[in-house]
Each structure stands twice: as C-alpha cells, then as structure tokens.
Amino acid sequence: MKANAESTLVFVVLVSFVLTPINMFVVQGGSLTREEAIEISRNALIVQEALSKNKGTMLIEADYWSIDYISVEREKGPGDIMEKLPDDHGVWRVRWINDAPGYHILHFIDELSGQVLYEMWFIAG
C-alpha cells in the first residue's frame, strides 16, 4: 500500500511538471517574437507598396517596448500613440525606412494578440 501511494505521488508530481508549462502558455497565449512582429508589419498594405517600389530594400528596426518602458514614455506626456498601447503587456515597435523615394512606416504591434495597434507612415518626395 505504501509503495502504491509513493508511486501515485511521484506520478502526480511528474504530471504537474509537464502540464504547468503547457497551462502557462495556453493561459498567457504566448508572446510574439521579433520575427513574427516584423512579418505582421510586412503584411500591411503600405509596407507591401513600399517594398514593391524599393525592390525589397528597406531598413527594418524592431524594438520591444515593455510595460515599464511604455509607462516611462507615458509620463513624458500624452500622445496619440501612447493612448493606443496596452497597460498590462508590451508591444513591438517596427519601423521601415527607405530614404529614396522616402518611405517611413511605423507600426506598434501587440505582443499577445499580434494586432497592429498603431500605424503611421509618410512618403517624402
């Protein structure tokens, strides 16, 4: 009987070690990688247009903005970008730049949902 109880306890502990990471991933939904954020941004119509006109040669910058960093930026003052960013998780800031003919594109992408929260772009002639 004692051996059975110990075996059951060991089994329960092992199962909990296996299920805990799976449960955490499902509950939290996982967060986007840098590459995934760039790919989401790349699929935007304005980026597609810029890439087609620039033969795919554009500088790409992708920076992760944590909750803490967003909070510090909000303290600097209000802004239309800051209002659209989440309060409880981070975002990816993806910039596409090509100075000839002058495409500058900015996306903020939610790290959990993959949604483009903010898009800004201009074409300098």
C-alpha positions, 0 to 999 in steps of 0.5 A: 500500500505504501509503495502504491501511494509513493508511486501515485505521488511521484506520478502526480508530481511528474504530471504537474511538471509537464502540464504547468508549462503547457497551462502557462502558455495556453493561459498567457497565449504566448508572446510574439517574437521579433520575427513574427512582429516584423512579418505582421508589419510586412503584411500591411498594405503600405509596407507591401507598396513600399517594398514593391517600389524599393525592390525589397530594400528597406531598413527594418528596426524592431524594438520591444517596448515593455510595460515599464518602458511604455509607462516611462514614455507615458509620463513624458506626456500624452500622445496619440500613440501612447493612448493606443498601447496596452497597460498590462503587456508590451508591444513591438515597435517596427519601423521601415525606412527607405530614404529614396523615394522616402518611405517611413512606416511605423507600426506598434504591434501587440505582443499577445494578440499580434494586432497592429495597434498603431500605424503611421507612415509618410512618403517624402518626395 
